[in-house]
Amino acid sequence: MPRARTLAVVVLLLSYGAVAGRQPAVRTSVPLPAPAAVLAETLGLSVPHRDRIVVDIVRLIFDTPELADPKDTQLRARLDALIASSAPGETAPLPLDPSIWRESILRGNVPDARLLGAILSDRRMALLYHGLAALDDETLGWIGAERGLLADLLEHPGTFAATAPSLKIRGGRVVVPGGREAEASWSRVVGASPLEPGAFVRRLFGRSDGRLAHFYDTIAQLDEPRQRFVLALNEPATTRVDRVRAAAKAFERSLPEEQLEVRPFARQPVDGAITLAVLQVGSDGTLAGPVSRRLWESVFSLDDGIQPVFADMAPGQLPQDDDPARVDAAWLLAHIAERSLIGRRRLDTFLFAQRVFREPSPNQSADVVTALRGVLAFPSLMLTLERCGIHSPQTLATAARRADALNSIGRDSFRRDATRLFQTALGIIDRSAVKGGLKRASVETLVTSLLALDLSKEDFLPQYVNWLRRDLLPALTPSGTAESAEDAVLSALAGTAHMAEAPRVVEWEGYRYRVSPELAELTRLRRVRRRQGGPALDDVLAEQGQGKKNDESRAESIADVLTSILYAAHIGQSNERILATDNVALRHALTFYDGAREKPVEAWQFGIEVFRPAGGWQLRGSLLGLDVALSRFGLRWIDLTTPPAAPKLTSTERQTAANTAALMQPRRLTDEGRDEIAAAIKRGRARFAALCANGEGLERTAEEAGLSGWRRESLRWALENDREHLDTQLSLLELMWLGAPRATERVAIDAWGSASLARTGCLCLEMPRRGPWEFYAGRPTTGLLAARGADVALLIAEHFAELQLPATLAPGVMAFAMLDALHGAQPAYFDDWSEFGRAAQNIPRERVLDYVAALTAGGPLLPVETDNGKRP
């Protein structure tokens, strides 16, 4: 045992007050009520890890009250039968000494071999175990000496089970989030001093149905800059306490339906915890972006219903902002987290402003307000413009006005055609920029010229066609090499229009291949367009010039072709035959039509899949952001002969994971980034191996890998008692953070990250920050857990570095690997995210080689031909 931990345990033993005889242990091991393998098989746990099997059982069975869920009732019956009939199994962790459980909690002479069975037979005991299992030694030792406190915690087991990791006792005082500077604030908020830990803990876990403990636990898990912001540590001490009290009250009000005693591990989709965790805060605790309350009150003023109302903000309408009031944590929680129906879009709008705008000057404020109202009302439009690199308040405000003008068109058919023409044009610009077929310098010029067209006027079509010919097509083919207008668009969408270098040549399985995702994509696009059938873009443009049809028919024809082209760009290779055969692009519905009226605002929401009684599958919503709307169709099976296991991850988690694959772009991936990620994982493995060899540095390892208290303590127990499963303790993401990756301009690790749309509302990838995945758990309808799902990309980076394969091939491999991971993950409960990391690591090297080999069949590995046109 390391010397530091030995001293700590000695102190803890003395704190129990015993001076002779047997001293109670801080934690120990006792037999499971049945063999671990039997428990796992009976309850549906994928891996019988003894270090965490009891915690998994608690999460699986005791998240709901007795008889609340028939499935849980059945699982409890199976567990009870096992406990009653089975002989004790192998040992598992027990926080606190068995004597304390017998004397102060169970109140009965239960032998060690039956202790865990007795605990798991009672929901309150099981939840108490779950909370105790997350505590460090010193805190656990202090609680063990407070026998009366254990009885009090047993009255609030759900709250304690969910929020216990934030409790830390050092030297007889509570270590509060924010440290000594924040003690006065916490004393007022909790109603007891951290210097009186017994009273502090009782009030913390016993008040407001667990909402106070949830607030405390949330702040404890934030990084230091966010803690400084929420706890107002940059404010004078005289005002700090009031700021924190106001934040705590607003946080509690944001949880009207949360009942930790009833559902300890369930969370609201958008609450104070998520709101505070995703804010952008400077290293000094200063909130980023526009922080004027008056500005934000103007933005949110028309957002009180199911759908936000858009209104242009003219320069003279915004009052002079002589009010110095700035947005603080309490204000944000009151205006975002408390508004359950509209909180998510308000949060996404605030985060958009933090990414796009700095503090606006007074003469920009009106445009900023209009643009941010546009984010609320027209999210697909504004997020697409952000991805295009448009950050000008004036341009963004103009775009919002154009969308509003299109929505205001009274005649349905006219509005649909005009909106489709606008969205498809912007969608082509966006996709071309993402793929590298359009230089960034040209993007803003094209967007500005598109916004200059007023498509809400009846005679807009000639201007629009002139814009296509005069502005868009020349920008897509600056060299004038395209054979046709459609070929110019397809080349830009594939990224071939600006290929500066000859494709790299690699050798694979004895053959030489050119690495060109761009050329492969162009071939695929042409194939899809042939399958879609119908006229080409050149045909409908020529008809417009000859004036053979009335304007409305011409507009519809051009819109149909451009919609088909945009769909072709986002239909996955494995599904192109199904989705292109009858050209499902022509089924696209911008809005829901019930025979009476349409809701034009739906045309600017990201598309969702629907199934009509007559007509079958279709996508409804915006034509912008089709890469995420159609992302699941980009995933591919490597082997169609073996039926895959049914996926157990929720549909929203699978959607976020599919978005991750769809947003991964070859041109953003570098070999330097590939190598640094692989090196960081290697360094992380070396550090973990050193920990396994000598047991030293566990606390630091757990912190730097981002492990929760439960994970930290289960790892501690496994190091001493179950070394067989040590190699599966950390995910690839945790190993990478443990290896401290060194990011530079060429080492853009975010390009290997996961989709951030569910977390921050951004159409981008972001490498998940170091921290416990459990923070995002309990929200099955949000897809938030999968926003931490970078493990598949990290696996690819690691294997590619070993094989020295170009990083640009990674998206093609990701299409296979992500689907295998999604079906391979078999979580026991809905948010057991460690299962996804396990599934990713279980993809063998040979399987990755198969993925790469599959890229030679119509993929980005193009065979090098000899002079006679044959493969060597």
N, C-alpha and C positions, 0 to 999 in steps of 0.2 A: 504494500500500500504506500503511495507517495507520502513523503513527510508532511506536506501541507495538509493533506486530507486527514492524516493520522492525528495531527494537532486539533483540527476542527472537530473530529469525532470525540476526542478526549474532552474538549470543552462542552460538547453536547451531552455527553454522559454525565458530566458533573452537573449540568443544568437540570437533570432529572431529580437531583437531590439525594440520590442513593449513595451511601458511603460504604456499604459493605454488601457482601453477597453478590448475586447476579445482577448486572446492570442491564436495563432495557436497551435493545438495539435500535438504531435509527431506522434501518430497513433490513430485511432478511429475506429468506426464501422458504416457501412452504409448498407442499404438493398440490397440484391441480386436482380438481374433483374427478377427473378422468384423464386418460392419456391425451396429450396435446393433439396427436393426429386424429383421434376419435372425436374430440371436440371440434376440430376444424372441419372434418368431413360432415359431421352432424349439423353444424350451424352454417356451412357454406363459406368458411374462411379459406382463402386460396393457399396460404402458407402458414403452417403451425409454428410461428415464432413464439417461443415461450416467453421471451422478454416483454412482449406486448399483447399477448393473446387475451389476457383478462381485460385490458383497456379496450381491445377490439370488441370483445363480447359486450362490454357495457355500451359502447357506441352502437352496436348492432341491435341490441335488444331493449335497452332501457332509455332510449331517446323519447319514447312515448309512455304515457301512464298505462296502468293495467287495463286491458280490454279495449284500449283505444284503437288499435290496429289489429285486425285478425291475423295478419302475417306475423307480427311481433308476438301475439298470443301463442301462435303455433310454435315459434322458436323458443319461447319461454317454457312451454310444455316439454319440448324436447330436452332443453337444458335441465329442467327439474327432474326428468326421468333419468338422465345421465347421472346427475348428482346422487339420486336415490339408489341407483343400481350398480354404478361402476366402482371399481377399486380405484384408489388414488393413483394419479399419474406422476409424471415428472414434476420437478419443482418449478415455481414461477415466482416473480417478485412479490413481496408483501411490504408496503410502506408501513412503518412503525412495527414495534415488537409484538409478537403474538399475545403477550400478556396484556398489552394495552387494548388490543381488540377485544379480548375476553372480558376484561374488567370494566372498561369504560364505554365500549360501543356495543358489543353483542350481549353483554350482561349474562354470560353463561359459560359454563366450563366446556368449551368446544375444543377438542384436541387439534393439534397442528394440522393433522392430515385432513381435517374436515373444515378448516377455517375458510378457505376460498369457496367451498361449496356453500357454507352458511352465508358468506358475503353475497354471493351471486344468487342466493335465494330470496333476497330482499332488495327492492329497488333503491331504497334510501341508502343502505349499506354499500351497494354497488356504486352508486354515484359518489358517495364519500370516498371510496377507494380510488375512483377515477381522478378526483381532485387531489388527493394526497399523493398519487403516483407522479404528479408533475412537479412537486416541490423539491428544492435542493436540500441537502443534508441539514444545514443549519436551521433552515425554516422548519423542516420536518421535525427536527429534534426539539425545537421550541414548542411546537404544537403538541408533541407527545407529552411534554411536561405539563401542559394546560388541559388537564382531564375534563374540567367543566366546559372548556371551549369546544372540545370535540362533541359534547352533547348538544351545544348550541349549533354547531355546523351541521349536525345531523337533522336539524329542523329546516335547513336551507340547502339540502344536498344538490339540487339541480344547479343553483347559482354557483356553489362552490365547485362542482364538477366542471363547469364551463369556463370559469374565470380564475381558478386557483393559480395558474402559472405566474401571474403578475405579483403574487404575494412573496415578499422577500423580507426576512428578519435578520438583522445583523447586530450583534452586540446588544440585544434587548431593545432595539428600536426598529420601526418599519422603514425600509428603504423605499421612499415614494418616487414615482416617476417625476423627473425633473430635479431630483436631489434635494439638498438642504435649502436651495433657493425657493423651492416650491412647498416646503413643509407648512408654512402658514396658510397657504391656499388650501391644501388638503385637509388641514385641521378644521377649517370652516366648512368645506364641502362635506366631509365625512361626519363631522360633529365630534371628533375625538382627536387627540394629538398622536402623531406617530411615535412619540416618546412613551405612550401608554399602549403598547401593541395589543393587549387583550381587548381593551375597549374599542380600539380602532378596527380590529378584525371583526368583532361582533357587529359593529354598526355598518361596516363595509359590505358584509355579506348578508346582513339581515334587513336592510332598508330597501324601499321602493321596488319590491318584487324582483330584485336582482339588477335593476337598471343602473343603479349607482356602481355596483361591482363591474358591470359591463363597460361603463365609462372609464373606470379606473384601469381595467384590463386593456382597453383600447389604447389609452394614452401610454401605458407601460410598454406596449408593443411597437409604438411609433419610434422612428429614429430621432436622434437628438434635435435636429432642426425643426421637425414637426412638433416635437414636444415643446420646444421653446415658443413656437407660434401659438399652440393651443393654451399653454399655461401662461402666456403673456409675460414671459421672463424678460423681454426687452422693455416692458412697461415699468413705470415707477412702482415701488412696493405698495404705495397707497392705493393704487387702482387695480393692482394685479389680482387681489383676492376677489373683487367684484367681477372681474372679467371671467375668472375661472368658474365662479359660482353660476354666472349666467350661461356659460358654455355647458356646464353639467346639467342645468335645468333644461336647456334646449335639447341636449342629447337624450335626456330621459323622455321628453315629450315626443321625440322622433321615434319612439318605440311603443306606440300605443297597443300593439298586438303581441308584443314579446312577453312571454311567460316562461322564464327559465326553469321554474319548478315543474312546469308541465312539459315543455320541450326544451331541455337544456342546450341542445346542439343545433337548434333551428334558429335562423336569423331572417330578418326582413330583407327583401331584395336590395333595397337602398336604405341605409341607415346611417347613423352618425359615424360608425366605425369606418365604413367604406368611404364616406365623404372626406373624412380627415386623412385617411391613408393615401388617397390618390392626389391630393393637392400638391402643386409645385411650390416648394419653399426653399429659399436660399439657405446657404450654410449658416447664416446668422439668425435664422428663424423668421426672415422677412417674406411675406407672401408675394409671389410673383404675379405679374400681369396687372390689369386695371383693378384698383382697390377702392375706388370711390363708391360709397354707398349710394349716392344720388344717381350715379350712372347705372348701377345695377338695379336700383329700384325702377328706373325707366325701362330697362330691358325686360324685367319680370312683370311689369305692370299689366301686360296684356296676356299673361300666361296663367290664368286661374281656372281654366276648364279642361275638358278632355283634350281638345285641340287648341294650340296657341293661336291667337289672332295676330296677324302681321299688320303693322302700320309703319309707314315711312317716318323717320324722325328728321324733320327739316332743321337746318342749323339754328334757326331762331327759337325753336321749341324747347331746346334743352336749357334749363335755368343755369345761370352762372354758378359754377360749383365753388361757392365761397364757403361751403360747409366742410370743415376739415375731417368730418367723420369718415373713418376708413373701415373697410370690411374686416371683421375679426371672426374668431371661431364661433362665437355665439350667434352672430348675424348669419353666417353661412349655414349653420345647423338649422336655424329657424326658417330660412328661406329655401333650403334644399332638402335636408334630411327629414324635416317635419312634414313635407308635402309629398305624401306617399304616391299619389297618382302622377304627379308631374316632376317629382324629385330627380328621376334619372335624367330627363332631358335638360333640366336646369343644371345639374352637375356636369353633364357633357358640354353644355354651353360655357360654363365657367372655365372648364379645363381647356376648351378650344381657345378662349381668350388668353389664357395663360401661355399657350403654345404660340399663338399667332401675334398677339398684341403686347407691346410693352405699355407702360402708363401713357395713355394718349394725351396729346396736347389739346388745349381748349378748342382749337378750330377743327380737331378731328373727332370730337366727342359725338356729334350727331351721327356721323358715318359709322362710328364704332357701335353705337346703340342700334342703328338700323341693321348692321351686319350681324350683330349678336341676336337680334330678334329673328333674323333670317336663319340662324342656326337652329333656333327653337322650332320655326315653322317649316324650314326646307333643309333638313339635316343632310340628305344625300348630296345636294348641290354644294353646300358650304364645305363639307368634308372633302368632297372631290376637288374643289378649288384649293383647299389647304394642301392636299396631296400634290397638286400641280405647282405648288410653291407660291401661290397668290396670297400675299399678306397685306396688301394695300387696303386700308379701311374704305377708301373711295371705291375701288374695284369690287370689293366684297359687298358693299352697300348697293352698288348698281346691280349686281347679280341678284340680290334679294328682291329689289324692285322689279326686275325682269320676271322672276318667278311669280311674284304677286300679280303682275300684269297678265301673265299667261293664265293664271288661275281665275282671273276676273272675266275671261272671255265667256260670253253667255251661251253660245251654241256649242253643244257637246262635241260634235265631230270636228269642228274647227279647232276647238281647244285641244283635243287629243292629238291632232296632226301637228299643230304648232308646237306643243310641248314635246312630242316625240322628236321633231326635227331639232329643237334646241338641245334636248338631252343627248341625242345620239351624236351630234356634233361635238359637244363637250366631252362625251364619253370617248370618242375617238382621240381627241386631244389628250385626255387623261391617260388612256391606255398606251398611246404612242410615247408619251413622256416617260411612263413607268418602264416600258420596254426599251427605251433608248432610241426609238425611231423618230423622235422629235427632240431637238436640242432645247435645253431649258431656257435659253435666251429667246427662243421663238414662242414659248408657251404663253407668256403674259401678253405679248403682242396679239396672238391669235385669240386669246380669251377676251381681250379688250375690244377687238374688232367684232367678235361674235356678240358681245353685250351691246354693241352699238346698233345692232339690228333690232327693230321693234317688231317682233313676230306676232304681236297682238293685233296688228292692223290687217285688214282683209287682203291688201295687196302686197303682202310681205314676200311672196314666193320668188319673184324675180330678184329681189335684193338677196335673198338667201342663196339662190343658185349662183348668183354672181360672186357671193362671198366664198362659196365652195370652190369656184374656179379661180378666183383672183387671189384669195388669201390662203385657204386651207391646203389645196392640192400643191401649190408651189412650195409651201413650207414643208410639206411631207416629202417632197422629192426635189431638193434644191439643185440636184445635178440634172434634172429633167430626163432621167434614164427610164422612168416607168413607161411601160407599153400602153397603159390605159389608166383612167381615173381609178377604177377599182383596184388595179394592181398597185397603184401608188398608196392607196389606203391600207391594203393588206400588208405591203412591205413595211409601212410605218408601224402598224400594229404588231408586226413580228419583230421589229427592231433591226431590220436589215438595211434600212435607208441610210443609216449613218455608221455602218460597220467600218471602222478605221483600219483594222488589221486583218490579214488573212487568218482563217481559223487555225487554232492550235492543233497539232497532230499528236495523238497518243497511240500507244500500242496496247491492245487488250486481247488476251487469249490468243496471241499469235497473229493478230491482224492489226492493221493500222487504220485509225479513224480520225476524221476531222471533228473537232469539238465545236459545234455550232448550234446552240439552242435557237438562234435567230433563224437560220435556214430551215431547221426542222419545223419551227413554228410556221414559217411561211408556207411550206409544203402542206402542213396540216390545215391551215386556213383555206388554201385553195381547194383542198379535198372536201372540206365541210361546205364551202360555198357551192361546189358542184352538187353535193347531196341535197342541199337546200332547194336547189332549182330556182326557177323564176328569173326575172331580168337581172342583168348586171347594172352596176351604178352608171356606167357609160350610156346604157340604153335609156334609162329614165331621164338622165340629164339631156340626152339628145331629143327626146320627146318633148321635154319642156321648152327647148329652144325652138321646136317646130310648131308649137302651139296647137298640137293635135287634140288635147284634152282640156276640159275646163280646169281652172286653178285648183279646185278642191280635189279632183281626181289626181292631178299631178302631185300635189302635196302628199296625198296618201301613198302614191307609188314611191316617191322618193323616201318617205318615212319608212315604208315597208323594207326597202332595200337597205337603208342605213341601220335599221333595227336588226335585220338579219345579219349584217356584217358584224355588228357589235356583239350579238349572241355568239357568232362563230368564234370570236376572240376569246370567249369565256366558257365554251363547252369543252369539257375535259375529253382527252383523247379516247378513253375507254368507253365514253358514253356518246361520242359524236354520232355514231350510226343511229342510235335510238332518238336522240334529241334533234337530229338534223333531217331525218327521213321525211317527216311531214312538215318540216320547218316550224318548230314550236315557237320560234320568235314571233310569228304572226298571231299566236294566241295571247301574246303579252297584254295584260290589262293594267293600265296606269292606275285605275281606281276601281272600287267596288260599285257595281251598278245593279240596283235591285228592281229596275223597271220604273222607278219613280224619279230618282235624282242621283247624281254622282257627288262625291266629296273630293273636289280637286286637290285638297291638301294631301291626300294619300299618294298622289303622284310624286311626292318628294320624300317619301319614307323609303327606306331600303326595302327591296323586294322580298316577298315571302312566297313560299310555295303553297298553292291551294289546288284542290281537286273539285272540279265542277261535275254535277250529275250528268250534264251533257257537254262533252268536250274534253273531259279528263283533266290531265295535269296542265297547270299554267303558272306563270309567275305574275304576281300582282304587286304593283308599286313602281318605284323609280327605275329608269333604265341606267341610271348612274349607280356605280358600286356593284355592277353585275358580278365582279370577281368574288365578292363575299356572298351575294345572293345565290350564286350557282356553285359555291365552293365545293360542296360535297360531290358534285359530278366530276371534279378534277382528281379525286382519289381513285386508285387503280389496284386491282388484284393481280398478284404475280402468278397465282395458280387458281384457276377456276374449276379444277377437278375435285378439290377437297372443300366441302362445305365449311365455312368459318363458324366459329362459336358466335352465338348471338351476343351483340354488344350489351353491356350492362351500364355503361356510362349514360347519363341523361342526354336527351337529344340536344339540349343547349350546350352541354360540354362538348359533344361531338361536333356541333356547328362551329364552336370556337376553334377546335383542333383543325377542322377542315379549312377554316379561314387562315390558320397559320400556314398550311401548305399552299393555299392560293396566293397569299401575299409574299411568299418567298420568291425573290427575283434574282436571276443569274447575274445581272449586271451589278448588283450591290454586294455580291459575295466575292471575297478575295482569298487567294491562297494564303496570304499572311494572316487573315482572320481565322481561317481553317487551322493553321498551324498553331496559333496562339491558344485557341480553344483546346486543342488536343494537348498542348503542353501544360495548360492550366489543370486539365483533368488528370494528367500524369502527376503533376506536383501534388494535387489533392489526394491522389491515391497513395503517394509516398508519405504524406503527412498522416493519413489515416492508418497506414501500415505501421508507422512509428508509434502511433497511439496504441494500436493493438499489441505491439511488441512489449512496450514498457508501461502502458497505462497512464502515462503522464500527459497533462495538457488537455484533459477532457473538456473542461469548462470553455477554454479558448476555442477548441475545435468545434464545439457545439455552437458557439456564438458566431464564428466565422463561416460556418456552413449554413447558418440560419435555421437551426433545429429548435423546435418547441421544447418546453419543459418535459413533456411526455416522452419525446424522442430522446432527449438528453439522458433521462433517467433509465429508459429502456436500454440505451446503448451502454450506460454504466454497468447495468446488471449483466448484459450479454458479455461484456468484456471479462467478467469474473465467472460467469456460469454457463454460457451458451455460445462458445466461440465458433460453433459450426455455421451459424448464420451471419457472421460478421460482414461477409462480403456483400450482403444485400441491405445493409443498414442505411447507406447513403445513396441518393439518386445521383444521376450524372450532373444535374444542375447544382446540387449541393457539393459534389466533388469539385466542380469547376470553381465555385466561389471559394472553396477551401484552398484551391490553388491560386487564387488572386490573379485573374486574367489582367493583362496590361493592355488597355484599349488605346489605340491611336487612330489617326485618320484612315490609315490603311487596314487597321484591325477594328472594323466596325462590328462589334459583337451583337448589336441590336439586329443586324441583318440575319442573324441565326436565332433570333428570339421567337416569341410567340405573339399571336394576334392580340392587339391591345384594344380592339373595339369594345369588348364587353367591360373592360376595366376603365379605360379613359375616354372612350368614344373616338379614338383615332384610327384612321384607315392605315395602320402601320404595324410593323413588328417592333417589339420591345423585349430586350432580355429581362426576364423577371428579376426583380430586386431580391437580394438576400433576405430571407425571413421565413417564418413558419407558414406552410401552406394552410394550416388549420385556421389562420386568420380569415381566409376567404371561404371557409367551409360553411355549410348550413344554408346555402342559397341555391338550391338545385335548378331554379328557373333562369339563372342569370348567365351561366357559362363562365363565371369568374374563376373557378378553379383551373379550367383549361387555359386561362390566360397565364398560368405558370407552366404550361406544357411545352417547354423548349427541349425536353430530354431527347426527342427523336432527332431533332436537328443536331444536337450535340453528339449523339451517337454517330450520325453521318459524318460530321466533321472529324471525329476521332478516327473512323475507319478510312476516310479519304486522306487524312494526313499520313497514315501508315502506308496506304497504297500509292500515295502521290498522285491522286486523281484530281483533276481541276475542280475547284470549288463551284464553277458554273454548272456542273452536272448535278449539284445537290438538289435543286428543286424537282428534277425528274425522278430522282431516287425517293425524295420525300413523298411523292404521290403514292408510292407503294408502301413505304415504311409506316407512314402515319395510319393508313387503314389497318395494317397488321397490328399496330399498337392499340388502336381503338378497340379492335375485336379481341385482342389478347388480354386486355385489362379486365379482370373479373373482380371488381370491388365487392366486399361483403355488404357494405352500406353505401348509400348514394354518393357520399363525398369522401370516400376512402381514396384520396388522390395518390397515396404512396403506391397503389396498385398500377397506376399509369406509368410511374417511373420504373417499377419492376418490369412491366410489359415491354417498355422501350429497351431496357438493358437485356432482356431475354431474346431480343432479335439477334440471332447468331451472325457471325462474320460471313458464313456461307450464304446466308439469306441476302445480305447486303451485296455480295458478289452477283447473286441472281438479279437483283434490282438493276445493277449496272449493266449486266448482259442484256436485260430487257430494253435498255436504251438504244441498242443497236438495231432494233426493229421499229423503224419509223420514229425514232427518238433523236436526241441531239448528238449521238455518236454516228456520224455519217462515214461509210466506208470510203477509203482512199482508193481510187481506181488507177489502174496502170494505163500505159499509153494506148492499149487496145480496148480500153473501156471495161476491162474485167478486174475483179478483185484479185490481188496477188495470192 
